[in-house]
Amino acid sequence: MPRTHRILIGSGLLLAFLLAAFAFYLFGMGLLPFARGSRMGAYQRLWRALDRYYAYWDMAPVTAEDLKARYDPKIVDADAACRGQSGPCEPYRLALTAMLAELQDGHTHVLPLPPHAFPSVAVREIEGRATIVWVAPESEAERTGLTPGDIIVAVDGLPVEDALQRVPAWATAFAAPHTRTYKRYANLLMGEPGSQVTLTIEDAAGRRRHVQLPRGGRFSTDWKPVEGRRLEDGWGYIAVRTLQGDSGLVKTFDAILDGMMNAPGLILDLRSNGGGNSMWGDRMVGRLITHALPYGKECFRARHPYHRWAKGCHTLEVQPRGEPYSRPVAVLLNTNVHSSAEWMAAALCTTDRARCFGRVTAGNTGNPVPFYLPDATVYYSTGDFHLLDGRRLNGQGVVPHETIVWTLDDIRAGRDPDLDAARAWLSEAASQK
C-alpha cells in the first residue's frame, strides 16, 4: 500500500476515533437528544453532571448525598413500574420532578412539567390576602362578575391557608423566600386541565359568594412582548415583558425608543419579565448608556461546551450601541422579574444609571443547560451570578431604590403605584435641572 494511502487511512481512523470520543463525552453529559440511553443509566449520568457542574450545591437545603440516597430507590421503583411499557414513563418523570424541586432552584427542573392549567384570573398576595388582581377580558371569570380587588377566602371549600399548602413543590421551587411566597399565591388556583375550581369570594363590601370557574380554555388578551407609548405628561414608557424570542425584540425596542428620544424622561417597565436571552437585554440597555457598563460577574465551577468551556468568573459588561438615550430613566420591578431580566435590572439599578421602583426581583438566575433523559429533559443551573458588590443574585434579587407596597384600594381603584412613583421622581428630576 502506498505511503500516502496509509497516511490517509490513519488520519481517517484518528478522526473517527476523536469524533467517537467526543460523541461519547457529549453522551455522558446528556447533550445528545437522539441518544438518551436507559432510564437508570441516564439517571446516574445526570448525577455525575450535577456533581461536576451544578452551581448552587452550597445554597441547596439538602446535601447531594442525602438527596441521591433518598431518590435512588424511587427511581429504581419507577423504572420497574414502566418496564416493557410503551410511551413516556410518568412515575420516572414525576420522581425526577420531585427530586429536583427539593433543590429550590427555579432554573433546575424537569420538562415537560406535570399537566396543569389555571382559571382566567391572576392571584397575588395583597395586604396578606389572596387577591384577584386581573380578570381576563371576555372570559368566564369576567362573566361571573369577578373584578380586581375581590378576595379569595376559600378554594374548593378549603380556607386559603390550607389551599396554599396544596400548591405542588415544583411550582414554588425557588431559592428566595419572597419568591416562594409569590409563587404559592400565583399558583393557588392551579389544577388539572379542564377541571373546575370553586372559589368563595369576598367583595369590597364584605359580601361573600361562591363562583365556579373552569381551568384552561381560551380568552382574549392584548399582551405584546415589547410595547411603548407616550404618557399624558410627556414621559416615554416602554414595557419589555419577555426576553424570549429572536432579535425582533431588540428591533421593536429600538423603533419605540427612536420615537421617544426627545422625551424628558423614560420609564422602562420590566415587571413580570421572566427572562430569556441575556443578549437581547444587554442590547436594549446598550441604548441607554454612553460608555461601557460593567454590572456583575458570572462564575462556572467547571468547563462546559454550552459556555464555550469557560471556567471561573468573568465580568458581565454592556456596551453602548447606537444613538444613546441619556436622559433620566426609571425602571419598574416586581417579584416576578426573573433570570436575564434581572441582569437588565442589575445593569440599570445597581450602577446609578436608573432609579428603580417596585419590589425586589425573584433572585432566580442560573444559566441552565439541558440534560436529555428518556421521557424527559432536565435543565440545571451552571452559572452563579454576582452583583458588583459581590452579593449573589440567586436567592436575593435586585432591590429597587424605592420599595412600593400595593394596597387593596390600589387594586380596586385601578391605580399603578409603581408607575405613579416613577412619574413623581421624573418630575422632580426635571424640576432640578
C-alpha positions as CSV (number, residue, x, y, z in Angstrom):
1,M,0.0,0.0,0.0
2,P,1.4,3.4,-0.9
3,R,2.6,5.6,2.0
4,T,0.1,8.3,1.0
5,H,-2.8,5.9,1.3
6,R,-1.6,4.7,4.7
7,I,-1.4,8.3,5.9
8,L,-5.0,9.0,4.7
9,I,-6.3,5.8,6.3
10,G,-4.5,6.6,9.5
11,S,-5.8,10.1,9.6
12,G,-9.3,8.9,8.9
13,L,-9.2,6.4,11.7
14,L,-7.8,9.0,14.1
15,L,-10.5,11.4,13.1
16,A,-13.2,8.7,13.5
17,F,-11.7,7.9,17.0
18,L,-11.8,11.6,18.0
19,L,-15.3,12.0,16.8
20,A,-16.4,8.9,18.6
21,A,-14.7,10.0,21.8
22,F,-16.3,13.5,21.6
23,A,-19.7,11.9,21.0
24,F,-19.2,9.6,24.0
25,Y,-18.3,12.7,26.0
26,L,-21.4,14.5,24.9
27,F,-23.5,11.4,25.7
28,G,-22.1,11.3,29.2
29,M,-23.1,14.9,29.7
30,G,-26.6,14.2,28.4
31,L,-26.3,16.6,25.4
32,L,-27.4,14.1,22.7
33,P,-31.2,14.3,22.4
34,F,-31.2,11.3,20.0
35,A,-29.1,9.1,22.3
36,R,-30.6,9.2,25.8
37,G,-29.8,5.6,26.9
38,S,-31.7,3.6,29.6
39,R,-33.6,5.3,32.4
40,M,-31.2,4.1,35.1
41,G,-28.1,4.8,33.1
42,A,-29.3,8.3,32.3
43,Y,-30.2,8.9,35.9
44,Q,-26.6,8.0,37.1
45,R,-25.1,10.2,34.3
46,L,-27.3,13.1,35.4
47,W,-25.9,12.8,38.9
48,R,-22.4,12.9,37.6
49,A,-23.2,16.0,35.7
50,L,-24.8,17.7,38.7
51,D,-21.9,16.8,40.9
52,R,-19.5,18.4,38.4
53,Y,-21.4,21.4,37.0
54,Y,-24.3,22.4,39.3
55,A,-23.8,25.9,40.6
56,Y,-25.7,26.0,43.8
57,W,-24.9,23.0,46.0
58,D,-23.8,25.3,48.7
59,M,-27.2,27.0,48.7
60,A,-29.3,23.9,48.5
61,P,-31.4,23.0,51.5
62,V,-30.3,19.4,51.1
63,T,-27.0,17.7,50.5
64,A,-26.3,15.9,47.3
65,E,-25.5,12.7,49.2
66,D,-28.8,12.8,51.1
67,L,-30.9,13.7,48.1
68,K,-29.4,10.9,45.9
69,A,-29.7,8.3,48.7
70,R,-33.4,9.0,49.1
71,Y,-34.2,9.0,45.4
72,D,-32.1,6.1,44.2
73,P,-34.8,3.6,45.3
74,K,-37.6,5.7,44.0
75,I,-36.0,5.9,40.5
76,V,-35.5,2.1,40.6
77,D,-39.2,1.5,41.5
78,A,-40.3,4.0,38.8
79,D,-38.2,2.2,36.2
80,A,-39.5,-1.1,37.2
81,A,-43.1,0.1,37.0
82,C,-42.6,1.1,33.4
83,R,-40.6,-1.8,32.2
84,G,-42.0,-3.1,28.9
85,Q,-44.4,-0.2,28.7
86,S,-44.6,1.9,25.5
87,G,-44.6,5.7,25.8
88,P,-43.3,8.0,28.4
89,C,-42.8,6.7,32.0
90,E,-44.8,9.1,34.1
91,P,-43.5,7.7,37.5
92,Y,-39.9,8.2,36.4
93,R,-40.6,11.8,35.3
94,L,-42.6,12.6,38.5
95,A,-39.8,11.2,40.7
96,L,-37.2,13.4,38.9
97,T,-39.5,16.4,39.2
98,A,-39.9,15.8,43.0
99,M,-36.2,15.3,43.4
100,L,-35.1,18.5,41.7
101,A,-37.8,20.5,43.4
102,E,-36.0,19.9,46.7
103,L,-33.1,22.0,45.4
104,Q,-35.4,25.0,45.4
105,D,-33.8,26.4,42.3
106,G,-36.0,27.9,39.7
107,H,-33.6,27.1,36.8
108,T,-33.3,23.4,37.8
109,H,-36.3,21.4,36.8
110,V,-37.8,18.7,34.6
111,L,-39.6,19.3,31.3
112,P,-42.3,18.7,30.4
113,L,-43.9,19.9,33.6
114,P,-46.8,17.9,35.0
115,P,-50.1,18.9,33.3
116,H,-51.6,22.0,34.8
117,A,-54.0,24.9,34.0
118,F,-55.5,27.9,35.6
119,P,-58.8,29.8,35.5
120,S,-58.8,33.1,33.7
121,V,-57.7,35.2,36.7
122,A,-54.4,36.2,38.3
123,V,-53.9,36.0,42.1
124,R,-51.4,37.8,44.2
125,E,-50.9,38.4,47.9
126,I,-52.1,41.9,48.8
127,E,-52.3,43.0,52.4
128,G,-51.8,39.4,53.4
129,R,-54.8,38.1,51.5
130,A,-55.2,36.1,48.3
131,T,-56.4,38.9,45.9
132,I,-57.6,38.7,42.3
133,V,-55.5,41.4,40.5
134,W,-56.5,40.6,36.9
135,V,-59.5,39.1,35.2
136,A,-59.2,38.1,31.5
137,P,-61.5,40.1,29.2
138,E,-64.4,38.2,27.7
139,S,-63.7,35.2,30.0
140,E,-65.9,33.1,32.2
141,A,-64.4,34.8,35.2
142,E,-65.5,38.2,33.8
143,R,-69.0,36.9,33.0
144,T,-69.4,35.8,36.6
145,G,-68.8,39.3,37.8
146,L,-65.3,38.9,39.3
147,T,-63.3,42.1,39.4
148,P,-59.8,43.1,40.5
149,G,-59.7,43.5,44.3
150,D,-62.0,40.6,45.1
151,I,-60.6,38.4,47.9
152,I,-60.5,34.6,47.7
153,V,-61.3,33.2,51.2
154,A,-61.7,29.6,50.2
155,V,-60.7,27.2,47.3
156,D,-62.9,24.1,46.9
157,G,-64.2,24.6,50.4
158,L,-60.7,24.8,51.9
159,P,-59.6,28.0,53.7
160,V,-56.9,29.8,51.7
161,E,-54.2,29.0,54.3
162,D,-54.9,25.2,53.7
163,A,-55.3,25.6,49.9
164,L,-51.9,27.2,49.7
165,Q,-50.3,24.1,51.2
166,R,-51.7,22.1,48.2
167,V,-49.6,24.0,45.7
168,P,-47.0,21.5,44.4
169,A,-43.4,21.8,45.4
170,W,-42.2,22.1,41.8
171,A,-44.3,25.3,41.4
172,T,-42.6,27.1,44.3
173,A,-39.1,25.7,43.9
174,F,-37.1,29.0,44.1
175,A,-34.2,30.0,46.3
176,A,-35.6,33.3,47.6
177,P,-38.3,33.0,50.3
178,H,-40.1,36.0,48.9
179,T,-40.3,34.3,45.5
180,R,-41.6,31.1,47.0
181,T,-44.4,33.1,48.7
182,Y,-45.2,34.9,45.5
183,K,-45.4,31.7,43.5
184,R,-47.5,30.0,46.1
185,Y,-50.2,32.7,45.7
186,A,-49.8,32.9,42.0
187,N,-50.3,29.1,41.7
188,L,-53.1,28.9,44.3
189,L,-55.8,28.0,41.7
190,M,-53.6,25.7,39.6
191,G,-55.1,22.2,38.8
192,E,-55.8,19.6,36.2
193,P,-56.5,21.0,32.7
194,G,-60.3,21.0,32.1
195,S,-61.2,20.7,35.8
196,Q,-63.4,23.1,37.7
197,V,-62.4,25.2,40.8
198,T,-64.9,26.6,43.2
199,L,-64.0,29.9,44.9
200,T,-65.5,31.6,47.9
201,I,-65.2,35.3,47.1
202,E,-65.4,38.4,49.3
203,D,-66.0,41.7,47.6
204,A,-65.1,45.2,48.7
205,A,-68.3,45.5,50.7
206,G,-67.6,42.2,52.6
207,R,-70.3,40.2,50.8
208,R,-69.4,36.6,50.1
209,R,-70.5,34.3,47.3
210,H,-69.4,31.1,45.5
211,V,-68.1,31.1,42.0
212,Q,-67.1,28.1,39.9
213,L,-64.6,28.5,37.1
214,P,-63.0,26.2,34.5
215,R,-59.3,25.7,34.4
216,G,-57.9,26.3,30.9
217,G,-59.7,27.5,27.8
218,R,-59.1,30.5,25.6
219,F,-59.5,34.1,26.4
220,S,-58.6,37.3,24.7
221,T,-55.5,39.3,25.6
222,D,-53.7,42.3,24.2
223,W,-50.3,41.1,25.6
224,K,-47.2,42.1,23.5
225,P,-43.6,41.2,24.2
226,V,-42.4,44.8,23.8
227,E,-44.6,47.9,23.5
228,G,-44.4,51.6,24.3
229,R,-46.4,54.8,24.3
230,R,-46.1,58.5,25.4
231,L,-47.8,59.1,28.7
232,E,-50.1,62.1,29.2
233,D,-47.4,64.1,30.9
234,G,-44.8,63.5,28.2
235,W,-42.7,60.7,29.7
236,G,-41.8,57.8,27.4
237,Y,-43.0,54.4,28.5
238,I,-41.6,51.1,27.2
239,A,-42.7,47.7,28.6
240,V,-40.3,44.8,28.0
241,R,-42.3,41.7,29.1
242,T,-40.0,38.9,27.9
243,L,-36.6,38.3,26.5
244,Q,-37.7,35.0,25.0
245,G,-37.6,35.3,21.2
246,D,-35.3,36.5,18.4
247,S,-33.6,39.7,17.5
248,G,-37.0,41.2,16.6
249,L,-37.4,42.0,20.3
250,V,-34.5,44.4,20.0
251,K,-35.7,45.9,16.7
252,T,-39.0,46.6,18.3
253,F,-37.4,48.2,21.3
254,D,-35.1,50.3,19.1
255,A,-38.1,51.5,16.9
256,I,-40.0,52.6,20.0
257,L,-37.1,54.3,21.6
258,D,-36.2,56.1,18.4
259,G,-39.6,57.8,18.6
260,M,-39.0,58.9,22.2
261,M,-35.5,60.4,22.0
262,N,-37.0,63.8,22.8
263,A,-38.9,62.6,25.8
264,P,-37.7,64.3,29.0
265,G,-37.6,61.0,30.9
266,L,-38.2,57.3,30.2
267,I,-40.0,54.6,32.2
268,L,-38.8,51.1,31.5
269,D,-41.3,48.5,32.8
270,L,-39.7,45.1,33.4
271,R,-42.4,43.8,35.7
272,S,-43.2,40.1,35.2
273,N,-40.5,39.7,32.6
274,G,-39.5,36.0,33.1
275,G,-36.2,36.4,31.2
276,G,-34.8,34.6,28.1
277,N,-31.8,35.6,26.1
278,S,-29.5,37.9,28.1
279,M,-28.0,39.2,24.8
280,W,-31.3,40.9,23.9
281,G,-31.4,42.6,27.4
282,D,-27.8,43.8,27.0
283,R,-28.5,45.3,23.6
284,M,-31.5,47.1,25.0
285,V,-29.6,48.5,27.9
286,G,-26.9,49.5,25.4
287,R,-29.2,52.2,24.0
288,L,-29.4,53.8,27.5
289,I,-25.7,54.3,28.2
290,T,-22.8,56.3,26.7
291,H,-19.9,54.2,27.9
292,A,-19.1,50.5,28.7
293,L,-21.0,49.5,31.8
294,P,-19.8,46.5,34.0
295,Y,-22.7,45.2,36.1
296,G,-21.6,41.9,37.6
297,K,-19.8,38.7,37.0
298,E,-20.8,35.1,36.4
299,C,-18.9,32.1,37.7
300,F,-18.7,28.5,36.5
301,R,-17.5,25.5,38.5
302,A,-16.2,23.5,35.5
303,R,-15.8,23.8,31.8
304,H,-18.9,23.0,29.8
305,P,-19.4,23.2,26.0
306,Y,-22.6,25.2,26.3
307,H,-20.4,28.0,27.9
308,R,-17.5,27.6,25.4
309,W,-15.6,25.7,28.1
310,A,-15.3,28.8,30.3
311,K,-14.3,28.2,33.9
312,G,-14.0,30.6,36.9
313,C,-15.5,34.1,36.9
314,H,-15.9,36.5,34.0
315,T,-17.1,40.1,34.0
316,L,-20.5,41.0,32.5
317,E,-20.4,44.3,30.7
318,V,-22.9,46.2,28.5
319,Q,-21.5,48.1,25.5
320,P,-23.1,51.3,24.2
321,R,-25.0,50.8,21.0
322,G,-26.5,53.3,18.5
323,E,-27.8,56.7,19.4
324,P,-27.9,56.8,23.3
325,Y,-30.9,58.0,25.3
326,S,-29.1,59.9,28.1
327,R,-32.0,61.5,30.0
328,P,-33.4,60.1,33.3
329,V,-34.6,56.5,33.3
330,A,-37.0,55.0,35.8
331,V,-37.3,51.2,36.0
332,L,-40.3,49.3,37.3
333,L,-39.7,45.9,39.0
334,N,-41.6,43.3,40.8
335,T,-41.0,39.8,42.3
336,N,-41.9,38.2,39.0
337,V,-38.8,39.6,37.3
338,H,-36.5,36.6,36.6
339,S,-33.2,35.5,35.2
340,S,-31.8,37.6,32.3
341,A,-34.4,40.3,33.0
342,E,-32.8,40.5,36.5
343,W,-29.5,41.1,34.7
344,M,-31.1,44.0,32.9
345,A,-32.3,45.3,36.3
346,A,-28.8,44.8,37.8
347,A,-27.2,46.8,34.9
348,L,-29.6,49.7,35.4
349,C,-30.4,49.7,39.1
350,T,-27.1,48.8,40.7
351,T,-24.9,51.2,38.6
352,D,-26.7,54.5,39.2
353,R,-27.9,54.6,35.5
354,A,-31.5,54.5,36.6
355,R,-33.8,54.9,39.6
356,C,-35.8,51.7,40.3
357,F,-39.3,51.3,41.8
358,G,-41.4,48.4,42.9
359,R,-40.4,45.2,44.7
360,V,-37.3,43.1,44.9
361,T,-36.9,40.8,41.9
362,A,-37.1,37.0,42.0
363,G,-33.5,36.2,42.8
364,N,-33.6,33.4,40.2
365,T,-30.7,33.1,37.8
366,G,-28.6,30.1,36.8
367,N,-27.7,29.9,33.1
368,P,-29.2,26.4,32.8
369,V,-28.1,23.7,30.4
370,P,-30.1,20.7,29.2
371,F,-29.6,17.1,30.1
372,Y,-31.6,14.7,27.9
373,L,-33.1,11.6,29.6
374,P,-35.6,9.1,28.5
375,D,-39.1,10.6,28.8
376,A,-37.9,14.0,30.0
377,T,-35.3,16.7,29.7
378,V,-33.7,18.2,32.8
379,Y,-32.4,21.8,32.9
380,Y,-29.9,22.6,35.7
381,S,-28.1,25.7,36.8
382,T,-24.4,26.1,35.9
383,G,-23.8,29.9,36.2
384,D,-23.6,31.8,39.5
385,F,-24.2,35.5,39.0
386,H,-22.7,38.0,41.4
387,L,-23.6,41.7,41.6
388,L,-20.9,44.4,41.6
389,D,-20.8,44.5,45.4
390,G,-20.1,40.7,45.5
391,R,-23.6,39.6,46.6
392,R,-25.1,36.6,44.8
393,L,-28.2,37.4,42.7
394,N,-29.7,34.0,43.2
395,G,-31.8,33.8,46.3
396,Q,-31.7,37.6,46.9
397,G,-32.7,39.5,43.7
398,V,-32.2,43.1,42.8
399,V,-33.6,45.6,45.4
400,P,-35.3,48.7,44.0
401,H,-34.3,52.1,45.2
402,E,-37.9,52.7,46.4
403,T,-40.0,49.8,47.6
404,I,-43.6,50.3,46.7
405,V,-46.3,48.4,48.6
406,W,-49.6,47.9,46.9
407,T,-52.9,48.0,48.7
408,L,-56.4,46.6,48.1
409,D,-57.6,50.2,47.5
410,D,-54.9,50.5,44.7
411,I,-56.2,47.3,43.0
412,R,-59.8,48.2,43.3
413,A,-59.2,51.8,42.0
414,G,-57.1,50.6,39.1
415,R,-54.1,52.6,40.3
416,D,-50.5,51.7,39.5
417,P,-48.4,52.9,42.5
418,D,-45.1,51.8,40.8
419,L,-45.8,54.0,37.8
420,D,-47.0,56.9,39.9
421,A,-43.8,56.8,42.0
422,A,-41.7,56.7,38.8
423,R,-43.5,59.7,37.3
424,A,-43.2,61.7,40.5
425,W,-39.4,61.0,40.5
426,L,-39.0,62.0,36.9
427,S,-41.0,65.2,37.6
428,E,-38.7,66.0,40.5
429,A,-35.6,65.2,38.4
430,A,-36.8,67.5,35.6
431,S,-37.5,70.4,38.1
432,Q,-34.0,70.3,39.4
433,K,-32.4,70.9,36.1
